[in-house]
């Protein structure tokens, strides 16, 4: 059965915590078949009372791929316009049929 968002790409920002809204969105979109690219900013999380979950973005990427969609992520401060966020090296799987290239 075809899923509603097959062959679509979703971009989700603010996916730094396992119990966060961004994570819930990524899971829901992947469940509907959307390939998912997400951003996270661990340095912000480190400054908060709950602290950072440093391994979470990699764990979530693996989880989404196990759901049968392509997934990738980048750590970036989207609030800083001077941030050079374009990756200079490929992320795991980025230049394979599992990645987004």
MDAnalysis code that builds the backbone (N, CA, C; Angstrom):
import MDAnalysis as mda
import numpy as np

u = mda.Universe.empty(303, n_residues=101, atom_resindex=np.repeat(np.arange(101), 3), trajectory=True)
u.add_TopologyAttr("name", ["N", "CA", "C"] * 101)
u.add_TopologyAttr("resid", np.arange(1, 102))
u.add_TopologyAttr("resname", ["UNK", "UNK", "UNK", "UNK", "UNK", "UNK", "UNK", "UNK", "UNK", "UNK", "UNK", "UNK", "UNK", "UNK", "UNK", "UNK", "UNK", "UNK", "UNK", "UNK", "UNK", "UNK", "UNK", "UNK", "UNK", "UNK", "UNK", "UNK", "UNK", "UNK", "UNK", "UNK", "UNK", "UNK", "UNK", "UNK", "UNK", "UNK", "UNK", "UNK", "UNK", "UNK", "UNK", "UNK", "UNK", "UNK", "UNK", "UNK", "UNK", "UNK", "UNK", "UNK", "UNK", "UNK", "UNK", "UNK", "UNK", "UNK", "UNK", "UNK", "UNK", "UNK", "UNK", "UNK", "UNK", "UNK", "UNK", "UNK", "UNK", "UNK", "UNK", "UNK", "UNK", "UNK", "UNK", "UNK", "UNK", "UNK", "UNK", "UNK", "UNK", "UNK", "UNK", "UNK", "UNK", "UNK", "UNK", "UNK", "UNK", "UNK", "UNK", "UNK", "UNK", "UNK", "UNK", "UNK", "UNK", "UNK", "UNK", "UNK", "UNK"])
u.atoms.positions = np.array([
    [0.843, -1.180, 0.000],
    [0.000, 0.000, 0.000],
    [0.894, 1.251, 0.000],
    [0.646, 2.151, -0.912],
    [1.430, 3.386, -1.010],
    [1.100, 4.304, 0.163],
    [2.135, 4.918, 0.676],
    [1.936, 5.862, 1.766],
    [1.697, 7.247, 1.188],
    [1.007, 8.063, 1.935],
    [0.577, 9.389, 1.487],
    [1.720, 10.298, 1.062],
    [2.880, 10.212, 1.715],
    [3.977, 11.131, 1.435],
    [5.164, 10.470, 0.728],
    [4.948, 9.309, 0.115],
    [6.031, 8.673, -0.649],
    [6.568, 9.645, -1.688],
    [7.891, 9.625, -1.874],
    [8.581, 10.465, -2.854],
    [8.508, 11.956, -2.521],
    [8.233, 12.287, -1.279],
    [8.257, 13.675, -0.796],
    [9.416, 13.817, 0.176],
    [9.941, 15.025, 0.299],
    [11.018, 15.298, 1.250],
    [10.518, 16.313, 2.268],
    [10.692, 15.979, 3.527],
    [10.312, 16.872, 4.614],
    [11.578, 17.439, 5.245],
    [11.529, 18.724, 5.608],
    [12.613, 19.372, 6.341],
    [12.038, 19.806, 7.687],
    [12.663, 19.332, 8.756],
    [12.178, 19.625, 10.103],
    [13.327, 20.278, 10.878],
    [13.066, 21.397, 11.511],
    [14.086, 22.077, 12.314],
    [13.833, 21.833, 13.793],
    [14.892, 21.894, 14.580],
    [14.753, 21.783, 16.021],
    [14.524, 20.374, 16.523],
    [15.337, 19.439, 16.047],
    [15.168, 18.034, 16.430],
    [16.376, 17.613, 17.277],
    [16.420, 18.086, 18.505],
    [17.582, 17.837, 19.356],
    [17.322, 16.865, 20.499],
    [16.044, 16.565, 20.763],
    [15.723, 15.729, 21.925],
    [14.763, 14.611, 21.546],
    [14.952, 13.478, 22.190],
    [14.100, 12.313, 21.919],
    [12.632, 12.596, 22.212],
    [12.369, 13.369, 23.243],
    [10.984, 13.623, 23.642],
    [10.466, 14.965, 23.151],
    [11.073, 15.520, 22.094],
    [10.677, 16.819, 21.590],
    [9.659, 16.752, 20.461],
    [9.091, 17.904, 20.163],
    [8.100, 18.018, 19.083],
    [8.736, 17.701, 17.734],
    [9.969, 18.164, 17.510],
    [10.645, 17.902, 16.239],
    [10.800, 16.419, 15.975],
    [11.157, 15.664, 17.000],
    [11.281, 14.217, 16.861],
    [9.936, 13.590, 16.518],
    [8.892, 14.030, 17.196],
    [7.549, 13.500, 16.918],
    [7.146, 13.785, 15.473],
    [7.471, 14.977, 14.987],
    [7.161, 15.312, 13.586],
    [7.921, 14.412, 12.624],
    [9.216, 14.215, 12.876],
    [10.018, 13.353, 12.007],
    [9.429, 11.950, 11.947],
    [9.063, 11.408, 13.080],
    [8.492, 10.060, 13.121],
    [7.168, 9.990, 12.367],
    [6.319, 10.989, 12.563],
    [5.016, 10.993, 11.881],
    [5.187, 11.104, 10.373],
    [6.093, 11.975, 9.939],
    [6.332, 12.147, 8.503],
    [6.923, 10.881, 7.889],
    [7.880, 10.270, 8.572],
    [8.474, 9.031, 8.072],
    [7.440, 7.916, 8.024],
    [6.553, 7.874, 8.999],
    [5.496, 6.869, 9.023],
    [4.589, 6.985, 7.805],
    [4.468, 8.202, 7.270],
    [3.669, 8.429, 6.065],
    [4.510, 8.308, 4.790],
    [5.800, 7.956, 4.943],
    [6.643, 7.704, 3.781],
    [7.551, 8.836, 3.354],
    [7.571, 9.950, 4.077],
    [8.389, 11.099, 3.673],
    [9.858, 10.878, 4.033],
    [10.743, 11.113, 3.068],
    [12.166, 11.185, 3.347],
    [12.366, 12.430, 4.199],
    [13.267, 12.354, 5.185],
    [13.326, 13.414, 6.181],
    [14.734, 13.946, 6.378],
    [14.870, 15.267, 6.283],
    [16.109, 15.967, 6.613],
    [15.792, 16.836, 7.811],
    [16.623, 16.733, 8.862],
    [16.335, 17.535, 10.043],
    [17.579, 18.233, 10.570],
    [17.324, 19.339, 11.276],
    [18.401, 20.105, 11.891],
    [18.293, 20.003, 13.406],
    [19.416, 20.248, 14.062],
    [19.467, 20.255, 15.517],
    [20.582, 21.201, 15.938],
    [20.521, 21.670, 17.192],
    [21.538, 22.593, 17.689],
    [21.827, 22.225, 19.140],
    [22.787, 21.328, 19.328],
    [23.123, 20.809, 20.647],
    [23.637, 21.848, 21.614],
    [24.312, 22.864, 21.118],
    [24.846, 23.886, 22.033],
    [23.734, 24.625, 22.759],
    [22.614, 24.816, 22.094],
    [21.459, 25.423, 22.768],
    [20.967, 24.486, 23.867],
    [20.815, 23.215, 23.538],
    [20.319, 22.235, 24.510],
    [21.241, 22.150, 25.723],
    [22.557, 22.272, 25.518],
    [23.512, 22.228, 26.628],
    [23.272, 23.353, 27.625],
    [22.766, 24.473, 27.149],
    [22.534, 25.622, 28.023],
    [21.218, 25.522, 28.793],
    [20.402, 24.551, 28.464],
    [19.096, 24.407, 29.104],
    [19.173, 23.419, 30.270],
    [18.215, 23.491, 31.179],
    [18.211, 22.641, 32.367],
    [18.188, 21.151, 32.027],
    [17.532, 20.776, 30.943],
    [17.418, 19.358, 30.583],
    [18.679, 18.803, 29.937],
    [19.566, 19.669, 29.466],
    [20.839, 19.231, 28.886],
    [20.701, 18.669, 27.486],
    [21.829, 18.409, 26.888],
    [21.877, 17.926, 25.508],
    [21.833, 16.404, 25.450],
    [21.268, 15.892, 24.390],
    [21.278, 14.460, 24.089],
    [22.143, 14.293, 22.841],
    [23.439, 14.273, 23.050],
    [24.407, 14.362, 21.954],
    [24.273, 13.267, 20.903],
    [23.888, 12.069, 21.301],
    [23.783, 10.953, 20.348],
    [22.426, 10.879, 19.665],
    [21.469, 11.675, 20.150],
    [20.102, 11.536, 19.652],
    [19.958, 11.748, 18.136],
    [20.532, 12.759, 17.529],
    [20.329, 12.924, 16.087],
    [20.764, 11.694, 15.265],
    [21.899, 11.104, 15.607],
    [22.329, 9.892, 14.891],
    [21.378, 8.734, 15.153],
    [20.926, 8.605, 16.398],
    [19.972, 7.540, 16.732],
    [18.673, 7.705, 15.958],
    [18.180, 8.938, 15.883],
    [16.932, 9.186, 15.156],
    [17.111, 8.910, 13.671],
    [18.229, 9.321, 13.107],
    [18.461, 9.040, 11.685],
    [18.378, 7.538, 11.420],
    [19.021, 6.735, 12.263],
    [18.953, 5.272, 12.102],
    [17.517, 4.771, 12.229],
    [16.795, 5.299, 13.204],
    [15.404, 4.885, 13.402],
    [14.558, 5.182, 12.164],
    [14.714, 6.371, 11.613],
    [13.929, 6.747, 10.433],
    [14.278, 5.862, 9.240],
    [15.551, 5.582, 9.050],
    [15.964, 4.707, 7.944],
    [15.377, 3.309, 8.105],
    [15.300, 2.837, 9.345],
    [14.699, 1.530, 9.603],
    [13.208, 1.524, 9.280],
    [12.609, 2.705, 9.246],
    [11.200, 2.818, 8.856],
    [11.040, 2.791, 7.340],
    [12.182, 2.746, 6.611],
    [12.126, 2.616, 5.162],
    [12.221, 3.911, 4.382],
    [12.621, 5.003, 5.036],
    [12.767, 6.281, 4.336],
    [14.226, 6.710, 4.361],
    [14.562, 7.639, 3.481],
    [15.887, 8.246, 3.526],
    [15.873, 9.296, 4.624],
    [17.003, 9.445, 5.319],
    [17.078, 10.417, 6.413],
    [18.496, 10.938, 6.529],
    [18.594, 12.211, 6.897],
    [19.881, 12.844, 7.124],
    [19.659, 14.035, 8.045],
    [20.757, 14.543, 8.632],
    [20.633, 15.676, 9.553],
    [21.908, 16.497, 9.545],
    [21.794, 17.713, 10.102],
    [22.944, 18.595, 10.257],
    [22.761, 19.411, 11.531],
    [23.871, 19.639, 12.254],
    [23.826, 20.513, 13.414],
    [24.114, 21.929, 12.946],
    [23.193, 22.833, 13.223],
    [23.328, 24.203, 12.739],
    [22.519, 25.154, 13.612],
    [23.055, 26.353, 13.801],
    [22.334, 27.414, 14.504],
    [21.618, 28.257, 13.455],
    [20.365, 27.969, 13.219],
    [19.606, 28.684, 12.188],
    [19.274, 30.114, 12.595],
    [19.469, 30.462, 13.868],
    [19.218, 31.828, 14.312],
    [20.379, 32.756, 13.990],
    [21.516, 32.199, 13.602],
    [22.707, 32.995, 13.304],
    [22.887, 33.099, 11.790],
    [22.573, 34.264, 11.188],
    [22.663, 34.397, 9.733],
    [24.088, 34.280, 9.207],
    [25.086, 34.440, 10.057],
    [26.466, 34.324, 9.584],
    [26.967, 32.883, 9.609],
    [26.189, 31.984, 10.166],
    [26.581, 30.578, 10.257],
    [26.736, 29.990, 8.858],
    [27.868, 29.390, 8.612],
    [28.095, 28.693, 7.339],
    [27.578, 27.276, 7.504],
    [26.326, 27.051, 7.182],
    [25.700, 25.773, 7.463],
    [25.784, 24.770, 6.330],
    [26.225, 25.180, 5.154],
    [26.280, 24.224, 4.053],
    [27.399, 23.224, 4.306],
    [27.112, 21.934, 4.328],
    [28.147, 20.941, 4.645],
    [29.269, 20.939, 3.605],
    [30.499, 20.819, 4.098],
    [31.654, 20.760, 3.193],
    [32.049, 19.325, 2.899],
    [31.569, 18.387, 3.680],
    [31.807, 16.969, 3.416],
    [30.476, 16.265, 3.436],
    [30.412, 15.154, 2.765],
    [29.145, 14.434, 2.711],
    [28.889, 13.728, 4.025],
    [27.641, 13.689, 4.406],
    [27.202, 12.985, 5.601],
    [27.046, 11.520, 5.226],
    [27.062, 10.647, 6.213],
    [26.906, 9.218, 5.965],
    [25.701, 8.963, 5.056],
    [25.931, 8.323, 3.928],
    [24.844, 7.976, 3.024],
    [24.392, 9.101, 2.115],
    [24.954, 10.297, 2.227],
    [24.462, 11.435, 1.471],
    [24.696, 11.293, -0.026],
    [25.716, 10.550, -0.419],
    [25.976, 10.410, -1.845],
    [25.708, 8.981, -2.330],
    [24.795, 8.304, -1.662],
    [24.375, 6.968, -2.070],
    [22.882, 6.993, -2.350],
    [22.381, 5.876, -2.820],
    [20.940, 5.850, -3.095],
    [20.123, 5.975, -1.827],
    [20.718, 5.751, -0.646],
    [20.008, 5.940, 0.609],
    [20.003, 7.388, 1.060],
    [20.929, 8.208, 0.534],
    [21.033, 9.606, 0.939],
    [20.187, 10.497, 0.065],
    [20.475, 11.768, 0.079],
    [19.665, 12.736, -0.652],
    [20.316, 13.243, -1.932],
    [21.505, 12.778, -2.272],
    [22.188, 13.287, -3.465],
    [21.446, 12.922, -4.724],
])
